[in-house]
């Protein structure tokens, strides 16, 4: 690939990414009433989207080889438990991450 | 003067929520910059791509596209697939980003996974300007990512530190936001649905192509169960008020 072609590929990726981010806002501008169905989705979708994001961030864990996903399982459980208990975002995230970094070195 | 004060207050409120991202993005950004460098692209490329694309996983994928043969249409389709989840974020943020004026295009431009999840779950303190708060969360995350990628691009193969596992900070962040959402809501159907459908889709379709089928299934179930779910939510809210 020439540099011009490479720049073009990057431009296409920027364009595609922005399309996925701007599309809902362009289709449902604030001036016009948003359909009730879309407003319903706006209410219920976030919870599902965050669930999808949790799974997405763990997608490369292989439960068949190596540590079999145990460090991830234990660390996620500790994050949930700590957060339900102390409700302190920094504590939950920092403790979970440090624990994970220790577990994968054992 | 007053305007300046508003801005400073919003910055002070927004910054602490982005600290986990500071750690995660610097680490992942440096890893990305080093990866770019080792693939033959200098710090300038890492800087521009992190600045303009600002979608972490897609940027790693783009390196592969740049090393392959020239195929813009294929690149576009792959981008739409990898980033399709942003459509869900957009629908979720239609209301929250309303009335943010000139900041709105930037808020949408910078709506990566982390900016979305922080801005969606933000408990903005009383008296803090909402637009500036959302703006600073997005801007800080953007800065962390660009700084990390550029540093990584400059360091290249010189880096030699063992920070393996630090990327878990992102997982921990998403889990915490999931728990926050869980504690806030009375009906957990959608949250459970998101997890269960995604896991099933991951098992069936594999790590590289599970997102689109998962999104379609989530949409389908939420649409088909709309009546029941709305009734259930309304009933739970009434019960909570009584």
Interface residues (C-beta under 8 A of the other chain):
Chain A: X1 X5 X6 X8 X9 X10 X12 X13 X14 X15 X16 X17 X18 X19 X20 X21 X22 X23 X24 X25 X28 X30 X34 X37 X38 X39 X40 X41 X42 X44 X45 X46 X47 X48 X49 X50 X51 X52 X53 X54 X55 X56 X57 X58 X59 X60 X72 X75 X76 X79 X80 X83 X84 X89 X90 X92 X93 X94 X96 X97 X100 X101 X104 X105
Chain B: X17 X19 X20 X23 X48 X49 X52 X53 X54 X55 X58 X62 X65 X66 X69 X70 X72 X75 X76 X79 X80 X83 X84 X85 X86 X87 X88 X89 X90 X91 X92 X94 X95 X97 X98 X99 X104 X108 X109 X111 X113 X117 X120 X164 X165 X166 X168 X169 X170 X171 X172 X173 X174 X175 X176 X177 X178 X179 X180 X181 X183 X185 X188 X189 X190 X191 X192 X193 X194 X195 X197 X198 X199 X202 X207 X210 X211 X214 X215 X218 X219 X222 X223 X226 X229 X230
